[in-house]
Every structure is written in C-alpha cells, then in structure tokens.
C-alpha cells in the first residue's frame, strides 16, 4: 500500500465514524413485546430508539421472528425481554443474531407465582422461594418449561421492579444520561403508585365474593393476587396449549354453580371458545381484556397505564 492510499483510507475511515456518531445518537433498544416497548419509552424518553418485536394485539407466546427482527437485534445496544420463559422464541433469535450486547430480563426479582398448565383455578400460589438456586445460572435451559407464570406485568407492584431493571439496563449502556433515566423512572413509578391506589378503589365497588371472571387463557393470576379477583380460564398460562373438552366442561359447570355473570374475550386470543361458553351458560361477554399486548395507538389500551385501567374498568362494569 502506498503512503497516499493509506492516508486517504484513514481519512475515509475517520469521516465514516464521526458522521455515523453524529447521525444517530439515540441508544438502539429492542423490546420483545408492546408492554415493554412502552415501559422502555417511559424510562428512556428521547434518548432511546426502540424497535418492538411483537406488535400491538400480538401473541408473544407463539411468535415467529422475521428476518428484520434479527437485523434489529444485531444492531441493538440493549435487548429488553420479560423473561420467565414468556418469549420462548427469544433465546434462539438472540443466538442467530449473534447478539453480544446487554440484555435486561424485566421480570428479574419480582414476586413470582407458579405457572399452571391447566385450568386448575385462577388462584396463583406464592413462589415459596425454596427452588434450587444452584440452577439459577442456567436459567434459560435447566428448569421445566413454564415453572413460573410469566404474566407478571399485570401486577403494578411487579412493574415497579421492571422499571428499575430497565433504568439499570439503560444506565449501563448509556451512563452519560443516567440522571435522566433515574428521574424518568422515579416519575413513572409515582404514576404507577397513584394508579394502583385508584384501581384498588374501583375494584372495591364489587364485593369480594362477586369478583369472578372467566378469560380465554390464564393471563391474570398476578392481577388476581393484587386485587383479590377470582380468575378462571379454560386454557393454561400459554396460548400454545389448547383447552381440553374437560377443561371447558369444568368451566361451564363452575359458571352455573357459582352464578358467574360475565366471561371476557382477550385482544390476543382465539375467542371462539369463550363465545361458545357464553352461549351455553347465562354468562354474557363482559368485554375485551388486554392480556399480553397493548392496543393500537387509537385503541383503548395504547400504554401500560391505560391498559391496566381499561382492564379494571371493563371488569368492574361487567360485574356491577
Ligand atoms: Zn399469555
């Protein structure tokens, strides 16, 4: 290589680098599903450019990643996912994208509920915290599929932990803006606390014994725990497993014997089963709940805060 060629290529390299830095100063973040897309936007504000994979009204249990998803992950500085094996397709996607950046498991450190693979009632029991900690480092591979119910965003208390995890993840990849992330997270947690108080008051309008709700899949055990609502579902905690005829018969029997007034459809599920259950009982369809995804921006649940309030309002209105 001649001296001249060397000098020219060094200049070209230098220019290439600096123009790239100036052109895009936002932190590229990939989120697995719409609820996390919103939470990262709340904490990251103007400093983040988010690519969200499973869109509004999408089902993250059974998602097929597209080639563009792998491309977004390959150029991301941070990937934020729920964890608790909610996104079963994510480990393979990260691997095939050769992702070497930072990863946040938003549900890390929350108060978990054990998972259900059947419709054995809507009551989650507390994780008694005595599971084998030797396996923690092999988290992705070593425990049974669906050991914990992954739908932990339906507890505002848990989402406060999500927000702290997201704040830490953003601070790690972009320490310059740490103060902004901290302030945004603190402000958002105040909003979460305020909403939690408000939702407790709304739920209190329905006597505890009457808070009985049927949904297609078992997505609301965390809401059940926080607000003392009795949720039942013919399908288990994942939409991958179909409800058996026995599960459906059990729910129908329960609706009749307990005089359950309302069944609900979901934004992400096949609702034919619920429609059938409604036809065979006196329970009316009380509305649509947003379980595993937000609505489109023009819908009633385009943000996490709006989703939580809409779900509670829908339940309270149907049970009044
Ligand atoms: Zn689900």
Boltz pocket constraint, residues with backbone or C-beta under 6 A from the ligand:
constraints:
  - pocket:
      binder: B
      contacts: [[A, 61], [A, 151], [A, 217], [A, 218], [A, 219], [A, 237], [A, 238], [A, 239], [A, 291], [A, 292]]
      max_distance: 6.0
